[in-house]
Amino acid sequence: MTDDFKVSMLASGSTGNVTYIETPQHKILVDAGLSGKKIDELMQSIGKSLKDVDKLFITHEHTDHLKGVGVLARKYGMDLYANEKTWDAIDGKVGKIDIAQKHIFDRDSTQLFGDLDVESYAVSHDAADPQFYAFHHDNKTFAMLTDTGYVNDHIASVLTNADSILMEANHDVEMLRYGSYAWSLKQRILGDEGHLSNEDGAENLSKMIGRNTKKIYLGHLSQENNQIPLAHLTVEQILQDHDFAVDHDFNLLDTSPDWATPLSKI
């Protein structure tokens, strides 16, 4: 039943990212960008246990997505999935992982796991071979998109009309431009292999929201160059300018690197 397809953004932000998804047959994580202890606490906060997680999907090798991978793998024995270039980039960063736990998930492909179909798609980010995932169960879809400098047609086609979407709203452009970051870092974030701004996220959402879309989570906010109320207000205003009835036709939801969103059905 679709009521059994649930998600929680355990943590989302520039300091750490972890997402929990469950179906009747699977309990999985996407990324583990915090300490094992913190991820355990966040799981407990939504009434779940890491002991029950059977799979972990890795998007790329940056620390805010990778930090706890090795600890979780060794302690709980879960299966890990990433593409080959990402595995090569991870090597040496997470300690020893049993080869039997390591699985290849090619970008722009789909793998079937019982009652869950998982689809990968490449993104534009300064990592070895970054990819994100869409999860399909019982004619429902949860799709994720952060850590990309732009959105191509293929990504847009995957996310369009998804039931739930995690969309990047990394930075406010003016806060970034006038902030304390070095100019080279500002250029990286603003570039084609950087991150989507609040405005970028909103404009892309305006082309993706469909009749099935009921929940939109704003994710991967920068601690230095954004604020939750600012991101929410900016995205809400732009979507309203595109004639969307925000919080009527769908809910616009916030995330944080410090607290988990409620576990809710997709």
N, C-alpha and C positions, 0 to 999 in steps of 0.2 A: 504494500500500500504506500502511496505517496507520503502519508503522514510519518512514515518511518525513514524518510530521506531528510536528514537534518545537518545543519552546519553551525559552527561557531568560529568566529575569528578570535582565536585565543590571544593573539597579539598581532598588531599590524602597525608598522612605523619604521622610521629610519634606524631605530636601535634594535629591532628584532621582529621577526615574522613567523607565525605558526598558525595554521588553519586546521581545524578538526572537522571531519565529515564522516557520517555514518549512514549505512543502509542496514537492512535486516541481516545481511551476510558479512558486512565489513565495517571496521572502524579504522580510519586512516588519518594520517597527518600529511599536510603539504608543508614542507620545510620545517626546520627546527632551529630558529635563529636566536634562541635564548639558552641559558643554562638548563641542564636537565632538571635541576631542582625547581627553577621557575616554571618550566613547562608542566611539571608535575603539579605544582600549586594551581596553575591555571586550569588544568584538567579537573582537578578536584573542585574548583569553583563552579564548574558546570555539571558536577555530579558524575564525572567519568574517571576512568583509571587508565593509565598508560599500559598496564598489564594486558588490556584488551585490544590494544592497537596492533593490527597485523601488517600494515603497509605504511611506508613513508615515501612520498614523492618529492624529489629535490628539483628546484627550478634552476639554480645556478650556484656558484661556489662562493659568493660574497658572504662575509661573516654574519651579517644580519639575517641570513637565511640558512646558515650552516652550523652555527656555533654548537648546538647540542646534538648534532647527528650522531657522532661517534659514541657518545655516552649512552644515548637511547638505544642505538643498535646493539651495543655490548650488553646492556642491562636487560633489555626486553626481547632481543632476538627477532625483531621485526624485519620484514623484507624491505629493501631499499631500491628505489627506481630513479635512474637519471640517464641522460644520453652519454655516449662514449666519451666525447670531449669534456663533458662536465666531470665524469669520473676521473679522467686524467688530471683535471685541474684540482680536484678534491684531494688527490693522492698526497699524503703527508700532512694534511691539515686537520684530520679528524681521528688520527690514531688507527690502530689495526681493526679492520672489520672482516669478519669471516666471509670468504669469497662466495659461499653458498647464499649469503644474504644480499649480494650485489647483483642487480638485474639491469639490463640495458632497456631503455625506453627511448626509441628514436624520436627526434622531433618531427612534427607534422605527421603523426601516426596515431592509431587508436588501438588500445589493448582492452580485452574483455576479461573481467574478473567476476564470474558468477553473475550477480544481479547488478553489476556496475560496469559501465563502459567509460573508459578514461581516454580522452583525446588530448594530444599535446600540440602546441603550436609555438613556433619560434617568435621571439621578441627582439627588439633592437636595443641592446644594452651592452655595456663594456665588460662583458664576461666571455668565457670561452665559447659557449654555445647555449645561451639562455633560452629556456622555454617555460611556458605556463600550461595550465591544464583546464579542461572542462570536464565535468562529471555528469554522466547521464544515467538516470535510473527511473524506470516506470514513466517514461515520457516527460520527465522533468529534467532541467539542466541547471547546474551551478557552474558559472564560468569565472575565471580569475584573470585579472590583468593589472599587474604593477611592473615596475622596473623596465619601462620601455620609453624610448624617446619619441616614438610616433606609433600610429596604428595603421597597419596596411589593410588591404581589402580582405585578405584571408582571415586575419584576426577579427575584423569587423563582422565577417560572415558567421564566424563561430559564436560570437557573443550576441549577435542580434536576436532579440526576442527570447533570450534566456530567462528562466524564471527568477533566478537570483544572480546578481553580478557583484563581484568585488572589483572596483575600479580605482585606479590610482588617482590621488589628488595630492601630489607630493609637496608642492610648494606654491606660495604666492609669489608671482614674478617680481613684484616691487620689493617685498621683504628680502628675497634672494639677492637682487641687484644691489641693494643698499646695506646688506648684512655684512658680517665679519669674515665670510669665507674668502679665501684667496681667489683671484680672478680666474686662475686655471680651473679651480673646482667649480666656480660658477659656470664657466663655459662648458664643462663636462655635463653638469646637471641640465643645462638648457639645450644641449646638443641632441643630435639624432640618436645617440646611444646613452642618453641620460634618463630623465624622468618626466612624466606628464605633470604639468601644472594644474591648479584648480580649474582654470579655464579650459585647458586641453581636455581634461577628464570630462568636464561638462559637455563640451562640444561633441566629443565622441559619443557620449551617452545619448545625446539628442538624436543620433542616427541609429542607435542600437535598441532603444526601448521599444518593446512591442506589446501586443495584447497580453502575452503570457508574463511579462515582467512585473513582479510584485515587490521585490526587495532589491535595493541598491545599497551596497556598503562602500563608503569612501575610505580608501586604505593607503598605507605607506606614507603617512604625513611626516614631513620633516619636523624634527623637534626645534630646529633653529630657524626655519624659514616658512613656518605655517602655524596655524592655530586651528583647533577643531571647529570653533564657532565660525571663523572666517571661511574655512573650506566649505562648511555646510551652507552658509549663506550665499557664497559665490556660486556654487553648483546649483543650489535651489533657484536663485535668480535667473541664471542662464537657462535652465530647463523651463522655467515659467515663461521666459521670453520666447521659447520655442513652443509655447501653448501646451505644455504638460501640466497636469494637475498633480503637483507634488504632494505626497502624503494623502492623496485621495485615490488615484489610480495605482500608485505604488508607494512604498515607504522608502525614504532616504535616511540611511542609518550611519552612525559614526562608529569608528573603531579607535583603538588605542594600543600602544605597546605595553601598557601596564595592566589592563583589565580585559577580560574576555566578553564578547557579546553573548547574550543569552543563546543557548542552544535552541534553535528554532527550525521548523520544517521549511523545506524549499518549495 
